[in-house]
Amino acid sequence: MHEVTNQDLMVFVVLGFCTGVFVSFYLTRLLEVVHTWRLFHETLVHIILMCVSLIEDVEFIRELKRKGMREAEMSAAQIHKFEEVDERTLTNWKNSVILSLVAKAPPRFRSMMPFKTWQEAVHFMNDAFRGNDQ
């Protein structure tokens, strides 16, 4: 049988200590990355939610505008033209918000933004909220 001397024991203790230091260092880094990803993901979902809330407010204002145009006795054709312009403007705004959000994100975070259009961003938000409900 092999007898464990104090020197052998000290080697194992030092190796165990060094291994523990390296493991804790890399585990800490891994957890930092995961935490940063979760924080970015949650922030991104809430930014999209704020934009959706803005769209709801814009829709309310558009309805007030429609009502005002009817009360001003504008023709149906004129009201329709205004609505078309409003719809194009709103669509352009929604797409530009998403493009700006993706373009202005830090380069290392862009890969965590799996959308390029408004519909994809809303789908991303809905999936995130469905995932939190489970």
RODREN-212718 format. One line per 5 residues: number of its first residue (from 1); for each residue y, x, z negated of N, C-alpha, C. Coordinates in Angstrom, 3 decimals, always signed. Example, Ala and Ser with C-alpha at 12.3 -4.5 7.8 and 13.67 -1.06 7.14 Angstrom:
% RODREN-212718
1 = -5.690:+13.190:-7.800:-4.500:+12.300:-7.800:-3.300:+13.200:-7.800; -2.250:+12.850:-7.080:-1.060:+13.670:-7.140:+0.030:+12.900:-7.870
This chain:
% RODREN-212718
1 = -1.188:+0.824:+0.000:+0.000:+0.000:+0.000:+1.240:+0.859:+0.000; +2.252:+0.304:+0.590:+3.511:+1.029:+0.674:+4.419:+0.622:-0.480; +4.922:+1.623:-1.131:+5.804:+1.382:-2.258:+7.249:+1.366:-1.774; +8.018:+0.367:-2.191:+9.426:+0.248:-1.792:+10.252:+1.038:-2.791; +10.936:+2.028:-2.255:+11.783:+2.858:-3.113:+13.189:+2.277:-3.154
6 = +13.983:+2.818:-4.022:+15.386:+2.382:-4.116:+16.135:+2.651:-2.815; +15.777:+3.754:-2.154:+16.437:+4.091:-0.897:+16.078:+3.064:+0.172; +14.811:+2.676:+0.264:+14.389:+1.643:+1.229:+15.081:+0.318:+0.923; +15.139:-0.011:-0.342:+15.776:-1.256:-0.753:+17.257:-1.249:-0.386; +17.918:-0.116:-0.589:+19.342:-0.004:-0.264:+19.569:-0.155:+1.240
11 = +18.680:+0.382:+2.062:+18.794:+0.241:+3.515:+18.707:-1.244:+3.894; +17.756:-1.956:+3.313:+17.610:-3.384:+3.612:+18.836:-4.177:+3.151; +19.383:-3.828:+2.009:+20.571:-4.521:+1.497:+21.755:-4.289:+2.423; +21.960:-3.052:+2.852:+23.083:-2.731:+3.748:+22.897:-3.425:+5.097; +21.687:-3.388:+5.633:+21.426:-4.072:+6.907:+21.637:-5.585:+6.775
16 = +21.162:-6.155:+5.674:+21.360:-7.584:+5.438:+22.824:-7.927:+5.305; +23.583:-7.090:+4.610:+25.020:-7.322:+4.461:+25.728:-7.261:+5.811; +25.441:-6.230:+6.606:+26.078:-6.082:+7.931:+25.714:-7.250:+8.835; +24.453:-7.658:+8.798:+24.025:-8.803:+9.599:+24.767:-10.057:+9.163; +24.909:-10.260:+7.868:+25.643:-11.417:+7.351:+27.098:-11.418:+7.787
21 = +27.723:-10.239:+7.783:+29.123:-10.135:+8.216:+29.239:-10.508:+9.691; +28.390:-9.960:+10.540:+28.459:-10.262:+11.966:+28.151:-11.738:+12.245; +27.137:-12.274:+11.593:+26.780:-13.678:+11.799:+27.921:-14.591:+11.349; +28.492:-14.321:+10.185:+29.585:-15.183:+9.711:+30.805:-15.062:+10.616; +31.091:-13.857:+11.136:+32.222:-13.668:+12.040:+32.029:-14.494:+13.315
26 = +30.875:-14.401:+13.950:+30.645:-15.119:+15.195:+30.481:-16.618:+14.968; +29.900:-17.018:+13.863:+29.791:-18.435:+13.546:+31.173:-19.036:+13.314; +32.048:-18.306:+12.646:+33.425:-18.766:+12.438:+34.138:-18.934:+13.774; +33.987:-17.987:+14.666:+34.616:-18.086:+15.995:+34.086:-19.297:+16.762; +32.789:-19.518:+16.694:+32.190:-20.658:+17.378:+32.753:-21.962:+16.826
31 = +32.840:-22.067:+15.511:+33.368:-23.287:+14.910:+34.852:-23.479:+15.226; +35.608:-22.379:+15.350:+37.014:-22.478:+15.748:+37.131:-23.046:+17.159; +36.289:-22.594:+18.049:+36.319:-23.083:+19.431:+35.964:-24.566:+19.473; +34.937:-24.956:+18.736:+34.529:-26.364:+18.714:+35.640:-27.225:+18.129; +36.255:-26.767:+17.058:+37.338:-27.518:+16.432:+38.532:-27.644:+17.389
36 = +38.869:-26.576:+18.069:+39.978:-26.611:+19.031:+39.672:-27.575:+20.164; +38.442:-27.566:+20.652:+38.063:-28.491:+21.725:+38.191:-29.931:+21.253; +37.704:-30.237:+20.065:+37.776:-31.611:+19.539:+39.220:-32.042:+19.330; +40.053:-31.152:+18.824:+41.464:-31.463:+18.616:+42.164:-31.727:+19.944; +41.910:-30.889:+20.945:+42.507:-31.082:+22.263:+42.031:-32.390:+22.880
41 = +40.755:-32.673:+22.775:+40.185:-33.887:+23.346:+40.833:-35.125:+22.720; +40.929:-35.136:+21.408:+41.520:-36.278:+20.710:+43.002:-36.433:+21.057; +43.727:-35.333:+21.134:+45.142:-35.380:+21.502:+45.306:-35.914:+22.918; +44.480:-35.455:+23.820:+44.542:-35.899:+25.207:+44.271:-37.398:+25.320; +43.288:-37.889:+24.600:+42.968:-39.315:+24.622:+44.156:-40.133:+24.120
46 = +44.816:-39.659:+23.079:+45.949:-40.401:+22.541:+47.189:-40.316:+23.442; +47.349:-39.240:+24.166:+48.440:-39.162:+25.145:+48.214:-40.202:+26.242; +46.991:-40.308:+26.730:+46.681:-41.303:+27.754:+46.873:-42.707:+27.191; +46.479:-42.923:+25.942:+46.678:-44.228:+25.304:+48.160:-44.582:+25.223; +49.007:-43.608:+24.919:+50.456:-43.870:+24.893:+50.970:-44.240:+26.276
51 = +50.460:-43.591:+27.304:+50.876:-43.923:+28.674:+50.434:-45.335:+29.044; +49.233:-45.725:+28.632:+48.754:-47.082:+28.893:+49.647:-48.093:+28.182; +50.067:-47.779:+26.965:+50.979:-48.669:+26.239:+52.321:-48.789:+26.962; +52.780:-47.694:+27.530:+54.015:-47.743:+28.320:+53.857:-48.655:+29.528; +52.707:-48.590:+30.165:+52.447:-49.439:+31.331:+52.469:-50.909:+30.917
56 = +51.915:-51.222:+29.763:+51.948:-52.606:+29.279:+53.394:-53.070:+29.077; +54.238:-52.196:+28.530:+55.649:-52.542:+28.351:+56.348:-52.728:+29.693; +56.027:-51.880:+30.647:+56.617:-52.002:+31.990:+56.192:-53.321:+32.637; +54.938:-53.702:+32.450:+54.464:-54.978:+33.005:+55.220:-56.155:+32.388; +55.509:-56.086:+31.101:+56.290:-57.134:+30.445:+57.693:-57.195:+31.042
61 = +58.301:-56.039:+31.251:+59.647:-55.993:+31.845:+59.616:-56.509:+33.275; +58.564:-56.181:+34.011:+58.441:-56.689:+35.390:+58.355:-58.212:+35.396; +57.637:-58.768:+34.426:+57.538:-60.229:+34.339:+58.897:-60.847:+34.029; +59.655:-60.209:+33.146:+61.016:-60.697:+32.862:+61.891:-60.615:+34.114; +61.715:-59.568:+34.873:+62.485:-59.398:+36.109:+62.123:-60.501:+37.099
66 = +60.810:-60.780:+37.237:+60.370:-61.865:+38.119:+60.986:-63.201:+37.723; +60.966:-63.458:+36.420:+61.531:-64.700:+35.910:+63.023:-64.768:+36.216; +63.721:-63.670:+36.023:+65.154:-63.623:+36.329:+65.428:-63.843:+37.802; +64.592:-63.275:+38.655:+64.791:-63.462:+40.098:+64.545:-64.919:+40.485; +63.547:-65.561:+39.870:+63.307:-66.982:+40.155:+64.473:-67.844:+39.681
71 = +64.990:-67.504:+38.496:+66.128:-68.258:+37.972:+67.375:-68.039:+38.808; +67.487:-66.875:+39.441:+68.615:-66.596:+40.330:+68.409:-67.203:+41.710; +67.315:-67.942:+41.843:+66.972:-68.658:+43.076:+66.857:-67.742:+44.283; +66.225:-66.587:+44.059:+65.937:-65.697:+45.179:+64.749:-66.271:+45.935; +64.685:-65.958:+47.209:+63.583:-66.484:+48.020:+62.281:-65.778:+47.653
76 = +61.172:-66.434:+47.983:+59.856:-65.868:+47.684:+59.664:-64.530:+48.411; +60.206:-64.415:+49.609:+60.082:-63.165:+50.373:+60.837:-62.032:+49.687; +62.035:-62.345:+49.178:+62.808:-61.310:+48.483:+62.100:-60.873:+47.199; +61.593:-61.839:+46.469:+60.869:-61.519:+45.231:+59.650:-60.674:+45.548; +58.936:-61.019:+46.610:+57.736:-60.268:+47.012:+58.096:-58.824:+47.370
81 = +59.219:-58.630:+48.076:+59.633:-57.266:+48.442:+59.951:-56.447:+47.196; +60.652:-57.065:+46.243:+60.948:-56.360:+44.995:+59.657:-56.007:+44.247; +58.712:-56.925:+44.236:+57.448:-56.673:+43.550:+56.666:-55.543:+44.210; +56.697:-55.487:+45.550:+56.015:-54.400:+46.261:+56.628:-53.050:+45.905; +57.962:-52.992:+45.871:+58.649:-51.748:+45.531:+58.307:-51.357:+44.087
86 = +58.337:-52.332:+43.188:+58.002:-52.050:+41.787:+56.571:-51.538:+41.658; +55.657:-52.146:+42.389:+54.249:-51.739:+42.312:+54.063:-50.319:+42.838; +54.705:-49.992:+43.953:+54.616:-48.626:+44.495:+55.212:-47.616:+43.520; +56.350:-47.976:+42.942:+57.006:-47.083:+41.988:+56.124:-46.846:+40.774; +55.524:-47.911:+40.265:+54.656:-47.786:+39.096:+53.405:-46.965:+39.417
91 = +52.823:-47.198:+40.571:+51.641:-46.427:+40.987:+51.990:-44.947:+41.127; +53.123:-44.654:+41.751:+53.558:-43.259:+41.890:+53.800:-42.622:+40.518; +54.406:-43.390:+39.604:+54.674:-42.868:+38.269:+53.365:-42.548:+37.554; +52.405:-43.463:+37.624:+51.128:-43.243:+36.937:+50.438:-41.993:+37.473; +50.415:-41.852:+38.792:+49.754:-40.681:+39.372:+50.506:-39.394:+39.049
96 = +51.842:-39.448:+39.042:+52.603:-38.233:+38.739:+52.441:-37.832:+37.276; +52.301:-38.808:+36.384:+52.072:-38.477:+34.970:+50.762:-37.715:+34.818; +49.724:-38.193:+35.457:+48.416:-37.527:+35.330:+48.446:-36.149:+35.985; +49.048:-36.052:+37.160:+49.134:-34.748:+37.821:+49.942:-33.758:+36.984; +51.032:-34.223:+36.388:+51.846:-33.348:+35.535:+51.081:-32.936:+34.288
101 = +50.345:-33.869:+33.721:+49.562:-33.579:+32.527:+48.538:-32.483:+32.810; +47.879:-32.585:+33.934:+46.871:-31.584:+34.300:+47.540:-30.260:+34.677; +48.629:-30.337:+35.439:+49.280:-29.114:+35.913:+49.951:-28.339:+34.786; +50.467:-29.043:+33.797:+51.212:-28.368:+32.731:+50.355:-28.010:+31.526; +49.105:-28.373:+31.562:+48.197:-27.987:+30.475:+47.946:-26.482:+30.563
106 = +47.719:-25.852:+29.432:+47.377:-24.416:+29.486:+46.151:-24.197:+30.369; +46.152:-23.132:+31.152:+45.059:-22.913:+32.115:+43.655:-22.985:+31.506; +43.480:-22.511:+30.296:+42.142:-22.520:+29.702:+41.707:-23.909:+29.266; +42.656:-24.842:+29.171:+42.319:-26.200:+28.760:+42.106:-27.134:+29.949; +42.508:-26.708:+31.117:+42.401:-27.593:+32.292:+40.965:-27.994:+32.596
111 = +40.033:-27.137:+32.298:+38.638:-27.473:+32.571:+38.147:-28.594:+31.657; +38.871:-28.863:+30.569:+38.484:-29.928:+29.648:+39.141:-31.256:+30.016; +39.814:-31.289:+31.146:+40.476:-32.508:+31.616:+39.755:-32.980:+32.879; +38.711:-33.786:+32.726:+37.875:-34.153:+33.871:+38.441:-35.320:+34.680; +39.722:-35.303:+34.957:+40.316:-36.388:+35.738:+41.466:-35.844:+36.572
116 = +41.716:-36.532:+37.667:+42.816:-36.161:+38.564:+43.676:-37.369:+38.917; +43.175:-38.575:+38.646:+43.916:-39.795:+38.971:+44.068:-40.653:+37.726; +44.912:-41.664:+37.835:+45.151:-42.586:+36.728:+43.868:-43.314:+36.325; +43.120:-43.796:+37.320:+41.895:-44.534:+37.019:+40.888:-43.649:+36.288; +40.762:-42.409:+36.725:+39.836:-41.485:+36.062:+40.286:-41.194:+34.632
121 = +41.597:-41.086:+34.414:+42.112:-40.819:+33.067:+41.846:-42.001:+32.137; +42.053:-43.217:+32.639:+41.789:-44.399:+31.819:+40.293:-44.513:+31.528; +39.474:-44.191:+32.513:+38.018:-44.198:+32.299:+37.636:-43.162:+31.231; +38.238:-41.983:+31.294:+38.017:-40.926:+30.304:+38.392:-41.425:+28.907; +39.533:-42.107:+28.793:+39.990:-42.636:+27.512:+39.025:-43.701:+26.990
126 = +38.625:-44.619:+27.870:+37.691:-45.670:+27.449:+36.363:-45.092:+26.989; +35.865:-44.089:+27.704:+34.611:-43.438:+27.301:+34.752:-42.773:+25.930; +35.903:-42.169:+25.690:+36.132:-41.509:+24.400:+36.138:-42.533:+23.274; +36.774:-43.676:+23.496:+36.805:-44.695:+22.455:+35.433:-45.336:+22.265; +34.672:-45.502:+23.351:+33.306:-46.026:+23.217:+32.425:-45.057:+22.449
131 = +32.642:-43.770:+22.667:+31.865:-42.741:+21.969:+32.174:-42.726:+20.481; +33.411:-43.038:+20.089:+33.785:-43.082:+18.676:+33.226:-44.313:+17.978; +32.977:-45.387:+18.728:+32.468:-46.613:+18.129:+30.992:-46.489:+17.763; +30.278:-45.611:+18.424:+28.837:-45.512:+18.206:+28.494:-44.739:+16.976
